[in-house]
Amino acid sequence: MNKHHGQLIEYRVRKNGYSISDLARNLNVNRRSIYNWFNQPYIKKDVILHIGIILRHDFSQEFPEMFTSEEFESVHKFKPTGFGTQRTVTTNQDDEIYKDKYVNLLEKYNMLLLKSL
């Protein structure tokens, strides 16, 4: 029996509760492309790999003929930022540092504006 790649991927996307819009944004494609992929009986290996990375799912279970679990080992170490790109996950502490810097800069700017009046 042939596996319908699109249906298997759609099942995993929906089971994980992942937003189609977010998936499309992370892959740098439009939502219509995602829905078209769901209808395709065969999807390219690199597309499945990128979807797996974004979903943080090891597709070697569904497609053992295409992937090994080693290809998905780094899935939990990286946060996807787009098709073919990855960056390390930032922590909330990093976000707070930049937020504090922004607030300080904004306060200084407001003080300068008040002095000039």
Buried (B, 14 or more C-beta within 10 A) or exposed (E): EEEBBBEBBBEBBEEEEBEBEEBBBBBEBEEEBBEEBBEBEEBEEEBBBBBBBBBBBBBBEBBEEBBEEEBBEEBEEBBBEEBEEBEEEEEEEEEEEEEEEEEEEEEEEEEEEEEEE
